[in-house]
Amino acid sequence: MVQKYCSPVRVYKQPFEMVMAAYERRFPTCPLIPVFLGSEILSDVQSEDGAIHTIQRSCKLSVDAPRLLKKIAGVEVVYFIQTNTLNWRERTLLIEAHNETFSSRVTVLETCLYSVHPENENWTCFEQSASLDIKSFFGFESTVEKIAMKQYTANIKRGKEIIEYYLSELISEGLTEIPRWTPPPPPPPQTSNLLTTLIPPDLHTDTGTRPGNTDPAEGDKLDAEYIERFLGQLTPMQESCLIQLRASLQQTHRGKIPKDEHILRFLRARDFNVEKARDMLYQSLSWRTEFQVDSILDSWTPPSCLKEYYAGGWHHQDREGRPLYILRLGHMDTKGLVKALGEESLLRHVLSINEEGQRRCEENTKIFGQPITSWTCLVDLEGLNMRHLWRPGVKALLRIIEVVEANYPETLGRLLIVRAPRVFPVLWTLVSPFINENTRQKFLVYSGSNYLCSGGLVDYIHSEIIPDFLGGDCLCEVPEGGQVPKSYYQTEVELEHADHIRLWTDSIYQSAQVSRGAPHEVMMEVVEESSVITWDFDILRGDIVFNIFHSKRTPQPLRKEASPALPELNNVQLIDGSWTLGVDYSMVESPLTCREGESIQGSHITRWPGLYILQWRASGPAPSNANDVIPSLTSSTHTCKLMYYTELLASYDFRGSMTSLESCHSGFSQLSGGTTSSSQSRDSSYISR
């Protein structure tokens, strides 16, 4: 594979003639470049008027390679042929070099150009490009490629420093100005030469053009100082990748070319692999066009429900000048927002936040005088409970993460998570596989109140802007969130019509009818202790008591068949009427009474392997024979209905991370019950920075 390198435009703030005088001091040897052992002039040709001077040299370089490789190759030095064409009239120096040693096995081509800055004739620009093609090298092709590119980039980095060193040396010697080349006076006209007399001088005199005037892409070249000021420190190869990808976009992309910081994010996301970054960026650009993302900040107006109950907003900046976004996820009713707005509206709102973040980064780059290319997010998890693990909500979250990861890579500089409760590892296990490894490394998690201590938030955020709800003195205007009123809820048909999605109730949720004496039960087989049983259910009609049991016997399922009186009856009984509580099976959770309209999420960490039974039964006394349904109660008005989802999570995912997870109601008045200061200090051992 051919390795290519393209440099940004480097600027010397000295006239071209001074730079040329500094450049000539590199020959015949250059102590500042140890690998450059010397040079020999092969040819030296000047034009008649002295405007063009062409020198061809044979340059001798030492091989910076392992001793074994030198021995196998049989060489200690390599030779390059360098041809320099200096045009004093145009004020350009074109340098072309290729290797003479191993030319049948390795092809190295390099082109450099010194020219006058297009906007300041007293400055000089330098551009460089090279390619390396290793056809065969005794089976060491990969090693030679790495060594060559490493040595080449090291020399590139030194190149500008060396010219500046010799410029300083010239100035210290008192040489501060070199006159520009002027053409010699023309010979007196000869009257006998009629042709010369008849042709006006301006038609046979080459006046020259400034580099760039004939190249429409010249104005799009990147300047090294611009890169350092607005994009940050990049290695020579990273600069080259940016220039290559940018040039590729100019050639193939129809429409507006993304900003350089935008292109650079995709390169970083793909470890500066130009081809992979190009594919990722092209897909993102198509996505932006299809969904008109470029205009989202002007076209998107968040619904009133989002403005009031989406607990997130911008809040000053961190210590490094990054915009700071605060998300009070624990106080946000994710289930209510999905039911009220649908997945598509939430996604569009998150996209608008990301677009706003990019705009704030550009503003902060100008304000702070340094590249700001990402932002910091502070997530408060106080109040997080199993309600936030409602499966449609989690699936909506995963889709949002997927879209953001694909189209806004490397925009998150740091994620600070505070007041992480015991349920956090469950949420983290669900979403972390969808988060890029580079992004995961930017997460810092604090439980309890240790985020205010040394080594906490103050390391990243100035103490005077820590929000008041986290114990700071700064008034934070981020909405507090809260439970979304059900009056905002849309029906499933409305959501499907608005978003072209479903809430996944058909695919992962099951429905059951429960009447007195006819409970609905689900069996789960646990292979090892400390596995986690989770549940999520909605009470659509009636009041229900929920229990979870550990069984010592293998139950025989008894399914109640549908009847004309109960056409929707769909329940399974596992606990036989002859079983004795405490002998054949035992209760492992306290019974939980659930009212009509409530949403319940919870989990249980198993103490023993074996069979576990989740039971939903109608609230109130059961008939004398538990296996019979009392005819007078078969009316649908006395039948409870629920929609539920259960899942068994392996203990391996949670071993050592939790002591218990408790069931909780959906009411937000109870959200902080599991995150008091005492429970925070008690749980602080399971998670750290």
C-alpha positions in Angstrom: 0.0 0.0 0.0 1.3 3.5 -0.9 1.7 5.7 2.1 1.1 9.4 1.4 1.9 12.6 3.2 0.7 16.2 2.6 1.8 19.1 4.8 -0.2 22.1 5.6 1.2 25.4 4.4 3.9 26.6 6.8 4.7 30.3 6.8 8.0 32.0 7.4 7.5 35.7 8.1 10.6 36.6 6.1 11.0 37.5 2.4 11.6 34.7 -0.1 15.2 35.8 -0.7 16.1 35.6 3.0 14.6 32.1 3.3 16.6 31.0 0.3 19.8 32.2 1.9 18.9 30.3 5.1 18.0 27.2 3.0 21.4 27.1 1.3 23.2 26.9 4.6 21.9 23.3 4.9 24.5 22.2 2.3 26.8 20.4 1.9 26.1 19.1 5.4 23.7 20.1 8.2 24.7 19.4 11.8 21.1 20.1 12.8 20.0 17.0 10.9 22.2 14.1 12.1 21.0 11.6 9.5 22.0 14.0 6.7 25.7 13.0 6.2 26.5 15.1 3.2 25.7 16.0 -0.4 27.5 16.2 -3.7 26.5 18.4 -6.6 25.9 16.3 -9.8 24.9 19.2 -12.1 24.5 23.0 -11.8 22.7 24.8 -14.6 21.6 28.5 -14.9 19.5 30.2 -17.5 21.2 32.9 -19.6 19.5 35.7 -17.6 20.2 34.0 -14.3 16.5 33.8 -13.4 16.4 30.0 -13.2 19.0 28.0 -11.3 18.8 24.2 -11.3 21.0 22.1 -9.1 21.0 18.3 -8.9 22.6 16.7 -5.8 23.3 13.3 -4.5 22.4 13.3 -0.8 23.8 10.8 1.6 21.6 9.8 4.7 22.3 7.3 7.5 19.8 4.5 8.0 18.0 4.8 11.4 17.0 1.2 11.6 17.7 -1.9 13.8 21.1 -3.4 13.4 19.6 -6.7 12.1 17.7 -5.0 9.3 20.9 -3.1 8.3 22.8 -6.3 8.1 20.1 -8.1 6.1 19.9 -5.1 3.7 23.7 -4.8 3.5 23.7 -1.0 3.8 24.5 1.6 6.4 23.6 4.6 4.3 21.1 5.4 1.5 21.4 7.9 -1.3 18.7 10.2 -2.7 18.7 12.3 -5.8 17.5 15.8 -5.2 16.7 18.3 -8.0 16.2 22.0 -6.9 14.8 24.4 -9.4 15.1 28.0 -8.1 13.1 30.6 -10.1 14.2 34.1 -9.0 11.7 35.7 -11.3 8.7 33.8 -9.9 10.3 33.7 -6.4 9.8 29.9 -6.1 11.9 26.9 -5.2 10.7 23.5 -6.4 12.4 20.6 -4.8 12.0 17.1 -6.2 13.7 14.1 -4.6 13.6 10.3 -5.1 15.7 7.4 -3.7 18.5 5.9 -5.6 19.2 3.1 -3.1 16.9 0.1 -3.4 14.9 1.9 -6.1 13.7 -1.4 -7.5 12.3 -2.4 -4.1 11.2 0.9 -2.6 10.0 4.0 -4.2 10.2 7.3 -2.3 9.0 10.5 -4.0 9.0 13.9 -2.4 8.0 17.3 -3.6 8.5 20.6 -1.8 7.7 24.1 -2.8 8.8 27.5 -1.4 6.7 30.4 -2.7 5.6 33.9 -1.9 2.7 34.2 0.5 -0.4 35.1 -1.7 -1.5 37.9 0.7 1.9 39.2 1.9 4.8 39.4 -0.6 7.3 39.7 2.3 6.4 36.3 3.7 7.3 32.9 2.4 5.1 29.7 2.2 6.4 26.1 2.3 4.4 23.1 1.2 5.5 19.4 1.2 4.1 16.1 -0.1 5.6 12.7 -0.3 4.8 9.1 -1.0 6.3 5.8 0.0 5.7 2.5 -1.9 7.4 -0.6 -0.7 7.2 -3.3 -3.3 9.4 -5.9 -1.5 12.1 -5.7 1.1 13.3 -9.2 2.2 10.0 -9.9 4.0 10.4 -6.8 6.2 8.0 -4.6 4.3 5.8 -3.6 7.2 8.8 -2.9 9.5 10.6 -0.8 6.8 7.4 1.2 6.2 7.0 2.1 9.9 10.7 3.0 10.3 10.6 5.2 7.1 7.4 7.1 8.1 8.6 7.6 11.7 12.0 9.0 10.5 10.3 11.1 7.8 7.8 12.7 10.1 10.6 13.4 12.6 12.6 15.2 9.9 9.5 17.2 8.8 9.0 18.5 12.4 12.6 19.7 12.4 12.5 21.2 8.9 10.9 24.5 9.9 12.9 24.8 13.0 16.1 24.5 11.0 15.2 27.2 8.5 14.2 29.5 11.4 17.5 28.7 13.1 19.5 29.8 10.0 17.3 32.9 9.5 18.1 33.9 13.1 21.8 33.3 12.3 21.7 35.5 9.2 20.0 38.3 11.2 22.5 38.1 14.0 25.3 38.5 11.4 23.6 41.7 10.2 22.0 40.4 7.1 18.4 41.6 7.3 17.5 42.2 3.6 18.5 40.7 0.3 17.6 42.6 -2.9 15.2 40.8 -5.2 16.4 39.5 -8.5 16.1 41.9 -11.4 16.5 41.0 -15.1 19.7 42.1 -16.8 19.2 45.2 -19.1 18.2 44.1 -22.6 20.8 44.4 -25.4 20.4 47.4 -27.7 17.9 46.7 -30.6 19.3 45.7 -33.9 17.6 47.4 -36.8 18.4 44.5 -39.1 16.2 42.2 -37.0 12.8 43.3 -38.4 10.9 40.6 -36.4 12.2 41.8 -33.0 11.4 45.3 -33.9 7.8 44.7 -34.9 6.9 42.5 -31.8 6.1 44.7 -28.7 8.2 43.8 -25.7 5.2 43.0 -23.5 4.3 40.0 -25.7 7.7 38.2 -25.4 8.5 39.1 -21.8 7.4 36.6 -19.1 6.0 38.7 -16.3 5.2 35.7 -14.1 2.2 35.0 -11.9 2.0 34.6 -8.1 1.5 30.9 -7.1 -2.1 30.1 -6.5 -3.6 32.4 -9.2 -4.0 29.5 -11.6 -5.1 27.0 -8.9 -8.7 27.5 -7.8 -8.1 25.3 -4.8 -5.1 27.3 -3.6 -7.2 29.5 -1.3 -8.5 26.3 0.4 -5.0 25.1 1.6 -4.6 24.9 5.3 -2.0 27.0 7.1 0.0 25.5 9.9 -0.5 28.5 12.2 -4.3 28.3 11.5 -4.3 24.6 12.5 -2.4 25.3 15.7 -4.7 28.2 16.6 -8.1 26.7 15.8 -7.6 23.0 15.7 -4.9 22.3 18.2 -1.5 20.5 18.2 -1.4 17.8 15.5 1.5 15.5 14.5 2.7 15.9 10.9 0.9 12.8 9.9 -2.3 13.9 11.5 -2.0 17.2 9.6 -1.5 15.2 6.4 -4.6 13.1 7.0 -6.7 16.2 7.5 -5.4 17.8 4.3 -6.0 14.5 2.3 -9.6 14.1 3.6 -10.4 17.7 3.0 -9.0 17.5 -0.6 -11.1 14.4 -1.2 -14.2 16.2 -0.1 -13.5 19.1 -2.4 -13.2 16.7 -5.3 -16.2 14.4 -4.7 -18.6 16.1 -2.3 -21.4 18.2 -3.8 -22.5 21.0 -1.6 -21.0 22.8 1.4 -17.7 21.4 2.7 -17.7 20.7 6.4 -15.6 22.9 8.7 -12.1 21.6 9.4 -12.9 20.9 13.1 -15.8 18.8 11.9 -13.6 16.8 9.6 -11.0 16.4 12.3 -13.5 14.8 14.7 -14.2 12.0 12.2 -10.4 11.4 11.7 -9.9 11.2 15.5 -12.9 8.8 15.8 -11.1 6.5 13.3 -7.6 6.9 14.6 -6.7 9.0 11.6 -7.4 6.2 9.1 -8.3 8.4 6.2 -10.4 5.8 4.3 -12.4 4.8 7.4 -12.9 8.4 8.4 -14.0 9.2 4.8 -16.6 6.5 4.8 -18.0 7.6 8.2 -18.0 11.2 7.2 -19.7 10.6 3.9 -22.5 8.6 5.6 -22.9 11.4 8.1 -23.1 14.1 5.4 -25.8 12.1 3.6 -27.7 11.7 6.9 -27.5 15.5 7.6 -28.8 16.3 4.1 -31.7 13.7 4.3 -32.9 14.9 7.7 -32.0 18.6 7.2 -29.8 18.7 10.3 -27.9 21.8 9.2 -30.9 24.0 9.7 -32.2 22.3 12.9 -31.2 25.2 15.2 -33.4 27.5 13.1 -36.2 25.1 12.3 -36.6 23.2 15.6 -38.8 24.6 18.4 -39.0 22.2 21.4 -42.6 21.4 22.5 -43.7 23.0 25.8 -43.6 19.5 27.4 -39.8 19.3 26.6 -39.1 22.8 27.8 -40.8 22.1 31.1 -39.8 18.5 31.8 -36.5 17.9 29.9 -34.1 18.5 32.8 -31.1 19.6 30.8 -29.4 22.8 29.8 -26.2 24.8 29.2 -24.3 26.2 32.2 -21.1 28.3 31.8 -17.9 26.3 30.9 -15.4 24.0 32.5 -11.8 24.9 33.5 -10.5 24.3 30.0 -13.1 26.6 28.4 -15.3 23.8 27.2 -19.1 24.5 27.2 -20.7 22.8 30.1 -24.0 20.9 29.7 -26.0 19.8 32.8 -28.4 16.8 32.6 -30.5 16.0 35.7 -31.3 12.5 34.4 -32.5 11.2 37.8 -35.2 13.9 37.9 -36.4 13.3 34.4 -39.4 11.2 33.6 -38.0 9.4 30.5 -41.0 7.1 30.3 -43.4 10.0 30.4 -41.5 12.0 27.8 -41.5 9.0 25.4 -45.2 8.5 25.8 -45.9 12.2 25.4 -43.6 13.0 22.6 -42.4 9.9 20.9 -38.9 8.8 20.1 -38.4 11.1 17.1 -39.1 14.3 18.9 -36.6 13.3 21.7 -34.0 12.5 19.1 -34.5 15.8 17.3 -34.1 17.6 20.6 -30.9 15.8 21.3 -29.6 16.7 17.9 -30.3 20.3 18.4 -28.3 20.1 21.7 -25.4 18.7 19.8 -25.6 21.3 17.1 -25.7 24.0 19.8 -22.7 22.5 21.5 -20.7 22.8 18.3 -21.7 26.4 17.9 -20.7 27.1 21.5 -17.3 25.5 20.9 -16.6 27.8 18.0 -17.6 30.8 20.1 -15.4 29.7 23.0 -12.5 29.2 20.6 -12.6 32.9 19.7 -13.2 34.0 23.3 -10.4 32.0 25.0 -7.9 32.2 22.1 -7.3 28.4 22.0 -9.0 25.5 20.2 -12.2 24.3 21.9 -13.5 21.3 19.9 -15.6 19.5 22.5 -17.8 20.1 25.5 -18.3 18.7 29.0 -21.5 17.0 30.3 -22.3 16.9 34.0 -25.0 14.2 34.7 -26.8 14.2 38.1 -28.3 10.8 38.8 -30.1 11.6 42.1 -33.5 9.9 41.8 -32.5 7.3 39.2 -34.4 4.1 39.7 -35.9 1.2 37.8 -38.5 3.5 36.3 -35.7 4.8 34.1 -35.1 1.3 32.8 -38.5 1.1 31.1 -37.6 -0.9 28.0 -39.1 1.4 25.3 -37.3 4.3 27.0 -34.0 2.4 27.1 -34.4 1.4 23.4 -35.1 5.1 22.6 -31.9 6.0 24.5 -29.9 3.4 22.6 -31.1 4.7 19.3 -30.2 8.2 20.3 -26.7 7.1 21.4 -26.3 5.2 18.1 -27.2 8.3 16.0 -25.0 10.6 18.1 -22.0 8.3 18.0 -22.2 8.0 14.2 -22.6 11.7 13.5 -21.1 13.6 16.4 -17.9 11.7 17.2 -15.3 13.2 19.5 -17.6 16.1 20.6 -17.7 14.9 24.2 -14.6 16.0 26.0 -15.6 14.7 29.4 -18.7 13.2 31.1 -19.0 13.7 34.9 -21.6 11.5 36.6 -22.5 12.5 40.2 -24.7 10.9 42.9 -24.8 7.5 41.1 -27.3 5.3 43.0 -27.3 1.5 43.3 -29.4 1.0 40.2 -26.7 2.7 38.0 -24.8 -0.4 37.1 -27.9 -1.9 35.6 -28.4 1.1 33.3 -24.6 1.2 32.5 -24.6 -2.5 31.6 -27.4 -1.9 29.1 -26.0 1.1 27.4 -22.2 0.8 27.6 -21.9 -1.7 24.7 -23.3 1.0 22.4 -20.8 3.6 23.4 -17.5 3.9 21.6 -14.5 2.8 23.7 -12.8 6.2 23.2 -16.0 7.9 24.6 -16.2 5.5 27.6 -12.7 6.4 28.7 -14.0 10.0 29.2 -16.5 9.0 31.8 -15.8 9.8 35.5 -18.4 8.5 38.0 -18.9 9.6 41.6 -21.3 8.1 44.1 -22.3 9.5 47.5 -21.2 13.1 48.2 -17.5 12.7 47.3 -17.9 14.8 44.2 -17.4 17.9 46.3 -14.1 16.7 47.8 -10.6 17.2 46.5 -10.3 15.2 43.3 -14.0 15.7 42.5 -15.8 18.2 40.4 -13.5 21.1 41.4 -10.7 19.5 39.3 -12.8 20.1 36.2 -15.2 22.9 37.1 -14.6 26.1 38.9 -16.1 25.9 42.4 -18.1 29.2 41.8 -20.2 27.6 39.0 -21.0 24.3 40.8 -24.9 24.3 40.7 -26.8 25.0 43.9 -28.6 21.6 43.7 -25.2 19.9 44.0 -24.2 21.9 47.0 -22.6 24.8 45.1 -23.4 28.5 45.3 -24.3 29.0 41.6 -27.9 29.4 40.7 -28.6 26.9 37.9 -31.5 27.6 35.6 -31.7 24.0 34.2 -35.3 22.8 34.5 -35.9 20.5 37.4 -37.8 17.9 35.4 -40.5 16.0 37.3 -43.2 13.6 36.3 -44.9 14.3 33.0 -48.7 14.7 33.5 -50.6 12.0 31.7 -52.6 14.7 30.0 -49.6 15.1 27.7 -49.6 11.5 26.7 -50.3 10.6 23.2 -52.1 7.4 22.2 -50.0 4.7 20.6 -51.8 5.3 17.3 -50.8 9.0 17.5 -47.2 8.2 18.3 -47.0 5.7 15.5 -48.5 8.3 13.1 -46.2 11.0 14.3 -42.9 9.0 14.4 -43.5 6.0 12.2 -42.4 3.9 15.2 -44.0 1.6 17.7 -43.4 1.5 21.4 -42.2 -2.1 21.1 -45.1 -3.4 23.2 -45.9 -6.1 20.6 -42.3 -7.3 20.5 -41.1 -7.4 24.1 -44.1 -6.7 26.4 -46.8 -9.3 27.1 -50.3 -8.8 28.3 -52.2 -10.8 31.0 -55.7 -10.8 32.5 -55.8 -11.4 36.3 -59.0 -12.1 38.3 -59.4 -13.1 41.9 -58.3 -16.7 42.2 -56.6 -16.7 38.9 -53.1 -15.2 39.3 -50.6 -14.8 36.5 -47.2 -16.3 37.2 -43.9 -16.4 35.3 -41.1 -18.8 36.1 -37.4 -18.0 35.7 -34.6 -20.5 36.1 -31.5 -19.1 37.8 -28.2 -20.9 37.2 -26.0 -19.1 39.7 -26.6 -17.0 42.7 -26.3 -13.2 42.6 -28.1 -13.1 39.2 -30.5 -10.1 38.8 -34.2 -10.6 38.0 -35.7 -7.4 36.7 -39.3 -6.5 35.9 -41.3 -3.7 34.4 -45.1 -3.7 34.3 -48.0 -1.3 33.9 -51.3 -1.8 35.6 -53.8 -1.0 32.9 -56.9 -1.9 35.0 -57.6 -2.9 38.6 -55.4 -3.2 41.6 -52.7 -6.0 41.8 -50.4 -7.5 44.4 -47.0 -8.5 43.1 -44.8 -11.2 44.7 -41.7 -13.1 43.9 -41.0 -16.6 45.2 -38.2 -19.1 45.3 -39.5 -22.6 44.5 -38.2 -25.9 45.8 -40.4 -27.9 43.4 -40.8 -27.9 39.7 -44.2 -26.5 38.9 -46.6 -27.8 36.3 -48.0 -24.9 34.4 -51.8 -24.6 34.5 -53.1 -22.3 31.8 -56.5 -20.8 32.1 -58.3 -21.1 28.8 -60.2 -18.2 27.3 -64.0 -18.2 27.7 -66.9 -16.2 26.2 -67.1 -14.4 29.6 -63.3 -13.6 29.5 -62.3 -13.6 25.9 -58.9 -11.9 26.7 -58.0 -14.2 29.5 -54.3 -15.1 29.1 -52.7 -16.2 32.4 -50.6 -19.1 33.6 -50.6 -20.5 37.1 -47.5 -22.3 38.4 -48.0 -22.6 42.1 -50.3 -25.6 42.8 -53.0 -25.2 45.4 -51.5 -28.1 47.3 -48.2 -26.3 47.8 -47.4 -25.0 51.3 -45.6 -21.6 51.7 -42.4 -22.0 53.6 -42.1 -25.7 52.7 -42.5 -26.0 48.9 -41.7 -22.4 48.1 -40.7 -19.2 50.0 -41.3 -15.5 49.6 -38.1 -13.5 48.7 -39.7 -10.0 48.4 -42.4 -8.4 50.5 -45.7 -8.2 48.7 -46.1 -5.0 46.7 -49.6 -3.6 46.2 -49.9 -1.8 42.9 -52.8 0.5 42.0 -54.5 1.0 38.6 -52.5 3.3 36.3 -49.1 2.8 38.1 -45.9 1.7 36.4 -43.6 -0.5 38.4 -40.0 -1.3 37.8 -37.8 -3.4 40.1 -35.2 -6.0 40.5 -34.1 -8.8 42.9 -30.6 -10.2 43.4 -30.9 -13.9 43.9 -29.3 -15.5 46.9 -29.6 -19.1 45.6 -29.8 -20.8 42.2 -33.0 -22.6 41.2 -36.5 -21.7 40.1 -38.1 -18.3 40.8 -41.7 -17.4 40.3 -43.0 -13.9 39.7 -46.7 -13.6 40.6 -49.4 -11.0 39.9 -52.7 -11.6 41.7 -55.8 -9.4 42.0 -56.0 -7.4 45.2 -58.5 -8.6 47.7 -59.5 -12.0 49.2 -59.2 -15.1 46.9 -62.0 -17.6 46.6 -62.0 -20.7 48.8 -60.7 -22.9 45.9 -57.8 -21.0 44.4 -58.1 -23.0 41.2 -61.7 -21.9 40.5 -62.9 -18.5 39.2 -66.0 -17.3 41.0 -68.7 -16.9 38.3 -70.0 -13.6 39.8 -66.5 -12.2 39.4 -66.0 -13.1 35.8 -67.2 -9.7 34.6 -64.5 -7.7 33.0 -65.1 -4.9 35.6 -63.6 -7.2 38.2 -60.7 -8.4 36.0 -57.3 -6.8 36.3 -55.2 -6.2 33.2 -51.4 -5.7 33.0 -48.6 -5.4 30.5 -45.3 -6.7 31.7 -41.7 -7.4 30.7 -39.1 -9.5 32.7 -35.5 -10.2 32.2 -32.7 -12.3 33.9 -29.3 -10.6 34.0 -26.2 -12.8 34.6 -24.4 -12.2 37.9 -21.1 -11.8 36.0 -22.2 -8.4 34.8 -22.8 -7.2 38.3 -20.6 -9.2 40.6 -19.2 -6.9 43.3 -21.1 -3.8 42.1 -24.3 -3.9 44.0 -25.6 -5.0 47.4 -29.3 -4.8 46.5 -31.8 -3.2 44.2 -35.2 -2.3 45.5 -38.6 -2.1 43.8 -40.1 1.4 43.6 -43.3 3.1 42.5 -43.4 5.5 39.6 -44.3 8.5 41.7 -41.6 11.2 41.7 -42.2 12.0 45.4 -40.4 8.7 46.1 -37.5 9.2 43.7 -35.1 10.5 46.3 -36.0 7.8 48.8 -33.1 5.6 47.7 -30.5 8.3 47.5 -30.4 9.9 50.9 -27.1 10.8 52.4 -27.0 7.7 54.4 -27.6 5.4 51.5 -25.1 7.3 49.4 -22.4 6.8 51.9 -23.4 3.2 52.3 -23.2 2.5 48.6 -20.1 4.6 47.8 -17.9 1.5 47.8 -19.3 0.0 44.7 -18.2 2.7 42.2 -15.4 5.2 42.0 -13.8 7.6 39.6 
